[in-house]
């Protein structure tokens, strides 16, 4: 079998991490098996589709390193879907329906679905008329899912579903069934939230004359910390937002591949070439996958530290703002060791390139109210005034004051000069500041005591 897989996003929103995970699994399988990866844009719903989002989805996939071999837009195939449905009507496999939602609700129990009222009424085309599929009243529709095992639906419980809306727009079930058949898709890899649509697609596929099925793999849900389905209303789910915040595409790609799958040797952070070689749809776990931002941060931090320094500077400096290139090059090795994503750069270096941030009150109290902090600052101020202005000299003076007073001296000096309890090494960046600026900060902190 020549593997052919597809990713079919609807351009009604930006690329969701769940969609990105589905795209990656399809892409990885195609690359593993020497197959074809198809990008198929589901844009038949003109009222909800936004053309600018098509390009945004393409850009997010390209950012992730996902390339595609073929690309289609379902809006270009609109007339063919309508033609197929008209053929169903002519063959008695579908029928027109003029029932209103209120009329259906008045006839059936809540949640019972459509009752087939128009099956034999010979409704003619007109305003408010839809086309429905005539679902078989007996038998089951099922498939062997690579992730979920055998899945079956009783046909009698599947309502006569809409194929063409009253607006004349085909439903995505029709487009999917036709395109999968026409494009010779061999494997359908998508989220488990679409399981309930699969029997409809399979029934349509049969009605189109197919005597086979693609192989399905319905991926586990991605959930948040509360173990609720990841939602764009309450969770950070846009791939583009992570790119903007300075996550590396290699790290995001690697992390998303662990959501429901992982190498059998449990080594998760590894080159994409190895992940392609190891990937198999049969190894996907059906348990819900927790989108753990802390784990993503860990992955991203590891990838950042794998970069050579020149590449790190090139990628991270745009996040640093208006900073002298030579100064940033000096700070970069320490920054690279400490950040989890690039948008943390400004906060880490702000005390070197501008005024120090206002100290966090609880941190200030914890550090600056300890015994002999006043004495530490007094002695440091006195001894720095005439000192040689090098990192080595600054360190010797500050640490020497601590030894002399038998207290920790570096932390209160750090709080006074940087406004923070932790961050970059203190003395090397401090030596890059003007003596007058460091003395001003120390004296201001001493005055606050």
N, C-alpha and C positions, 0 to 999 in steps of 0.2 A: 504494500500500500504506500502510495506517495502521500505523505501527510499534508493536509491543507487545513489551516485554522484561521479564525477571524476574530477581530475585536470590533465591536459594533457600538460605539458611543453615540448618544443622542446629544446634539449641540444645544441643550437647554440649560447647561451649567458648565462650570469649569471641571477639569478632570479631577475626579474624586480619588482618594487613595485606594478605595475598593476597586474602582475601574482600572486604576494603574496596576494593581496587583493582578487583575484578570488579564490585562494586556501583556504583562510580563510573563505570566504562566503560559499563555498562548505562544508568545514570541520564543520563550525558552524551549518549549517543546518542539516548535518548528525548527529551531536552530540545532537542537539535539538530534532530530531525525532527518535533517537535510531537507526539510519540507518548505512550504510556502506560508508566509504570514500575511494576511489580508487586513487592511484597514477599511472598514465599511461604515460610513457615516449614516446614521438613522435620522435623516432630516426630512421625512415626508410630512411631518406635522409643522406646516409653515407658521402657524399661530404661535408655537412655542419655541421653534428653532431660531437661533440667532447666528447669522453667518459669521460674525466676528469670533464666536466661540469655536467654530470649526478650526480656525487657525490657532486659537489658544490651546485646543486639545492637541493639535499636531505639534505645537511647540513644546508642550509638556512631555509628550512621548519622545520627541527628539532630545530633550534635556535628559531624560532617563536613559538615553542610549538605545531606545527601541526603534529600529528601522523596519519598514514594511516593503513587501515585494509587489503588492498590488493595492490599488486604492479605488474605492467606488463611493458614490453618493446615491442613496436610495431615491432622492428626488429626481435623479436622471432616469430612473426606471419606473417612475410613477405610472405611466400609461400601461406598462406591461402588467403591473399588479392589478389594475382595474380590469384589464382584458381577461386575466386569469379568473377573477371573481365573476365576471359576466359569464364566463364559460361554466362556472359552477352553477349559476342560476339556470342556465339553459339545460344543464344535465340533471337538474333537480337536487343538486348537492347543497344548494343555498337558496334562500328566498328573501324577498323584501318584507320589511316590517315597518309599520307606521305607529307602533305603540309609543306612547309617551311614558316617561319615567313614573309620573303620577298614576297613569293607568295601570302599569305593571304592579306598582306598590299596592294599589287597591285590590288586585286580584290574588296576589300571592302572599304567603307568610314572610315576615321579615327575615332576610338572609337567604331566602329560598332560591333566588335567581330568576331568570326569565322562564316563563311557563310554556313557550312554544305557541302562543296564541295565534300568530300569523302564519304558521306553517302551511296551511292549506287555504289561505284567504286570497291568494293571487293578487297581492298588493302591487300596484303599479308605481313606477318612479314618480317622485314628486317631492315637495318640500317636507322636511322632517322625516323622510324615509331612509332607513338604513338597510344594509344587507347583512343577513345572519347566516351562519353555517348550520346546516342540518346535522347535528351531532347524532351518531348512532345511539339507539336506545338500548342496545345490549352489548355485551362483551366488555373487554378492558383494553386500555391503551397503556403500554408500559415499555420500559427499557432497562438495560443493565448499566447502571451508573458506576463509573470507575471509582467514585468516592463514596457514594451512598448505597451501593449494592442494587438489588432489584427494586424498582419503583413501579407501582401500578396504580392506575386511576380507573374507577368504574365509569364507563361511558354514560350510564344513566344519570350520573351525578354531575356531568359536565353540561352546563347550560348551552343553548344555542347562542354562541358568542358572535359579536359584531365583527364583520369583515371590512365593511366600508361605512364610515360615519355618514350622517345626514349631509355633511359638508362636501361629500364626495371623496374624502381623504381615506386611503386604505389604512387599516390598522397594522401595527408593526408585526403581528403574528403572520399576516399574509406575506409581507415583505421578507421576513426572516425565513419562512418556509421556502418561498420561491428562490430567494438568493442562495440559501444553503444548498439547495438542489442544483441550481444553475451554475454555481461557482464550485461545485464538487467538494464542498467542505466535508472533511472526514471526521473531525473532532470538534465538538462544541464545548468550550471550557469557559464557564461563567459562574456568577454567584448563585448560591442556593436560594436566594430570594426569587429567582426566576423558575424554580422547579414547577410551580403550579401552572406556568404558561407552556411548559414542554408538551403535555398531552395535546394541547390545541395545535401546536406546530406540527406534531407528528400526524395528527388527523388530516391536517391540510396537506402535508407532504404526500400522504396516501392518496388523497383526492387528486393530487397533481400527477398521479401515476407512478410514484416511486414505490419500489418494493424492498427498499433497504432503509436503514437509519444511520445517521452519524453516531459516533461514539460520544456519549455525554460524560462530562465530569463537572459536577456542580460544587463549586468551591465553598468552604465554610464561611459563615458570616464573620465579619470583623467587628469586634465589640470594644467599648470603652472601659474605663476603670469600674464603672457600675455594672459591667457585663450587659449593657444595652447596645443594640445595634448602632454602629457609628452613624451619626447624623450630621448633616451640614448645618442644621439649625443650632446645635449645641457643641459640636466638636470641630477641631481644626482639621479639615479634611481635604482642602484644595492642594494639589501637588504644586501649583504655581506659588502658593503662599510659602511653602517650605523652600522653594528655590529662592524666593525674594529674601527670606530670612538667613540665607547663607548656608543651607545644607548642601552637601556635595551630592551630585546625581549618583555617583558610584555607591555612596553609603545608603541613600534612599532606596535605590534599586536592590541592593544586597539585603537591606532590612525587610522590604516588602516581600521578598522571596521566602522569608522565614515564617510568614503568616499563613500557616497551614502546611508548610513543607519545610524540610531541612535535610541536609546530607546525613547519611546514616552514621558517619563518624562523629557527628555533633560539632564539627568545626564549622561555625556559621560564617565568620568573616573570611572571605577568600575571593580570589580573582574571578571575574565573570566567566572566563574561559573554563575554569574548573566547575563552576555551577552549571554551565551548559552541559558539560560532559556528564555530570552526575544526575541531572534532573530526569524524573520520570513521573508521569501523572499518577501512576499506580501507588506512589508513595505519599500522596496527599492525605492529610489527616482530616476527618470530617468534624472534629470538635471545633467550636467557635475559636477564632484567633483574636487574641487581645492585642490591640494597637497600643503598645507601651512606649510612650514618648521618651521615657528615661532610657530605654534600651536603644531607641533610635538615636538619642543623643550620644550614647556610648559608641554605637557604630560610627557615627559621624566624627566624633572625636578621634577615634582610631584611624579613620581614613585621613583626617587632617594631619595627624602626626606621621602618616606614611609619606606625605608630600615632601619633595625636596624643598629647601628653603626658598629658592628663587620662584618656584611655582606657587608656594604659599603666599609670598609677598604679592605676586601678580594678582592672585585671586582675592586676597583679603583686603588689599589696600583701598579699593573703592568703598569699602564699608567703614574705613577709618576717618573719612572726612578730609578736611583741608589740613593735612599734616605734612611737614617737611619730609620728603622721600628718604633723606639720609637718616633722620631721626627714626622714622618707621622701620627702616632696615635694621637699625640697632635694636629696636624693641621686638622685632618680629620673632626671633627665636624663643623668647619668653612667652610671647602671646601664643605662639603655635603650641606650646606645651600645655596651655591652660584652657583654651576655649573649646566649646562643644559645637558651636556654629558661628559663622562669621559676623552675625549681627551682635555678638558679644564683644567685638573688638572695641567699639567706642567707649563702653563703660570701663574696660580694662585699662585703657591708655589715657583716659580723660584728665587725670591728675598731672600727667606729664606734658600734655599738649595744650592744656588750658587750666582754668582755676579748678581747685579740688571740689568734688561734690560735697554737699552738705552732709555731715555725718548722720548715720542712722542713730536715733536717740538711744535706743537700748544698747547698741554697740558702744557708743560713747560712754555711757554710764558704766558698762562692764569693764572697759579698759581704763578710763581716765579717772575713776574714783578710787583706784587702789592706792595703797600706802606708797608714799614717796614719789608719786608721779610728778608732783611739782618740783621736787628736787632733781628728778631726771631731766625735765625740760630746762630747768635753770642751768644745770651744768652743761647740757648739750648746746644750749644757746651760747653760753660763755665760751665754750671751746671750739665751736664751729666758726665763730666770727673771724679768727685769724688763721684758720686751718687751710692746708693745701686742699684744693677742690677736686679731689679724685675719689672714685668709688672706694678704693682701698683705705684712704684716709678717713672718709666719712664712716665706714664700717668700724675702723679701729676706735674712733672717738665714741661713737654711740655704744658699741658693745663694751668698751672700756668703762664708760660711766656705769653700765649695768654691773660690771664686775666690782667696781669700787663701792657701789651702794648695795650690792648683793640683792639686786632685783632684776626683773626682766625690763630692759630698756628699749628694745627695738619696737615692741608693739605700740607703746604710747607715741613714739616718734613717728611710726607709720601712720597712726590715726591722725596725728597733727598735720602731717605733710600730704597724705593721700586722701584722708577722709574715710578710709575703709580699714577693716581689720585684716584683709587678705587681698591678694592680687599679684601684680608683678613683683619680682625681687625689688627690694627697697633701694639699695645703695647705687647700683649702676644707673638706673633711670634718674635717681635723685641728683646724681652728679651732672646730668645734662641740664638741670634747671639752673637758673641764675642764683648765685649765693643770696642775693637780696630777696628773691622770691621765697626761698626755703626759710630764711630767717623770719620773714613776715608771717609765714604760716605757723612756724613754731611759736612766735610771740603772741599771735592771735589765739592759738590754742591755750597757751599759758594764761592769757588774760581771761579766757572763758572759765578757768578753774577758780 
